Amino acid sequence: MLTSSPLLLYALVAIIALILLIARYKLNPFITLTIISLGLGLVAGMPVSSIVSSYEGGVGKTLGHIALIVALGTMLGKMMAESGGAERIARTLIARFGEKNVHWAMVCIAFLVGLPIFFEVGFVLLIPIAFNVARRTGTSLLLVGLPMVAGLSVVHGLVPPHPAAMIAVGEYHANVGRTIFYALIVGIPTAIIAGPLFARFIAPRITLPAHNPLEAQFIHQDETRELPGFGITLMTILLPVFLMLIGGWADVLATKGTLANDLLHFIGNSVVALLIATLVSFFTLGLARSFSRETILKFTQECLAPTAGITLLVGAGGGLNRILVDSGVAHEIVSLSNVLHLSPLLLGWIMAALMRIATGSATVAMSTGAGIVAPIAMAQGYPHPELLVLATGAGSLILSHVNDGGFWLIKEYFNMTVAQTFKTWTVLETMVSVIGLMLVLTLSLVI
């Protein structure tokens, strides 16, 4: 292995190369991560025979868990979309909040709907509602849409059972139940500030074109179709979160070593909790809505194909993480953090922020950042691994720009220019990251 200075320098060059190859030269992110990972292993002096196996090991370890979470969460989201469950939640909350407070309703909708599904899935699921609400109330799409994406983003980065958060929970050996509890304490005020409050400020300052070509595809909804009940829909979507909370408190609810304790831990496992919720949704949002078994099978099969890209990308991030560890870069970062006297919370946020800027993926940033910082935190005996999950998640949301698929999704659907997208979406994401970190640091002082 090389001395410390070249290792850190090569790691910095690798991150810069990631940004350039993805953002400037439009190279596929999965291919780029693979090339950079293998190249970093070579220049760092790793034995040539071990570079590929190290990368494969990192990919395999990450995908072994993430693929199950992605598949089950996507199926649950698909059942919500096809049954009209998300639309029922939206209509109910908007009716309760009133048209003048739709921006508050949308952040609540996003927070609920976004719990089991990826940001992109939640966005596509809810954007028709945003178009209709904006048209019906005569308000700017930004006033309705920005709170929506703020809620989705906060849940995506901070709250299990999202895949990135679950990876970080595993890396830090955090308690899932406590992580969810702390995530709500941090996430709710963060979503309020970056969502409704920021939207109120920025919406009057951004003029959108009068005609949005995408809006026409969603504005004519079938107002007569029968929707599932609000209670049963809400129960279905919150079921996995409830089960994981129960699992997190298993040792309090039942004596360790007993069958009851083992069962509570079992059903509280993220994979099992999502599996149970998905099976329940087949009945509550499927069979009970008169969908046939063949139709439900079709839904669950067709929804998996779009997740292949993000799953591979997350796996590649795990491969890069393993290379950073095996090449000695992570060890040098440990030494540097000791010299700079950085707390594990700040280090987790910084590592995730750097990976977010480099790759554009919050999921890759959070999983990679957690993999780097976890050994440091354990070596220092940091007592609150749940806060490390949240700090790393906050860092993974910073500065969304042109290498982030979400950036272009927001730009196209909201019909904004690149400059307008920077002023709205990029600022919103950075606010979520910084406010989230500040609240985590504050929480660390009182627990």
VENNOR-V275047 format. One line per field, one symbol per residue. ss: DSSP state (H for helix, E for strand, L for the rest). psi: psi as a letter, one per 20 degrees, with the letter a starting at -180 (. if undefined). A space follows every 10 residues. Layout:
ss->???
psi->???
//
This chain:
ss->LLLHHHHHHH HHHHHHHHHH HHHHLLLLHH HHHHHHHHHH HHHLLLLHHH HHHHHHHHHH HHHHHHHHHH HHHHHHHHHH HHHLHHHHHH HHHHHHHLHH HHHHHHHHHH HHHHHHLLHH HHHHHHHHHH HHHHHHHLLL HHHHHHHHHH HHHHHHHHLL LLHHHHHHHH HHLLLHHHHH HHHHHHHHHH HHHHHHHHHH HHHHHLLLLL LLLLHHHLLL LLLLLLLLLH HHHHHHHHHH HHHHHHHHLH HHHLLLLLHH HHHHHHHHLH HHHHHHHHHH HHHHLLHHHL LLHHHHHHHH HHLLHHHHHH HHHHHHHHHH HHHHHHLLHH HHHHHHHHHH LLLHHHHHHH HHHHHHHHHL LHHHHHHHHH HHHHHHHHHH LLLLHHHHHH HHHHHLLLLL LLLLHHHHHH HHHHLLLHHH HHHHHHHHHH HHHHHHHHHH HHHHLLL
psi->qrrgghghgh gghggghggg hgggjkqphg gghgghghgh hghijqphii gghgghgggg gghhghhggg gghhgghghg ghijghhggg gghhhhhqhi khhhghhggh hghigjqqgh ghghhihhgg ggggghikrq hhhghghghg gggggghhoq kqgghhghgg gilqpgghgg ghhhgghghg hggiegghgh ghgiipoqqh pohhhhhihn qniiqpqrqg ghgggghigh gghhgghhkg ihhqpqirhg gghghgiipg ggghgghggh hhghjehijj prhhgggggh ghihgiiggh ghggghhhgg ghghghiigh ghhgghhhgi lpqhghgggg ghgghghghi phgggggggh hghghgghhi kpimhhhhgg gghghiiqlp bijphhghgg gghilrrggh hghfgggggh gggggggghg gghhii.
//
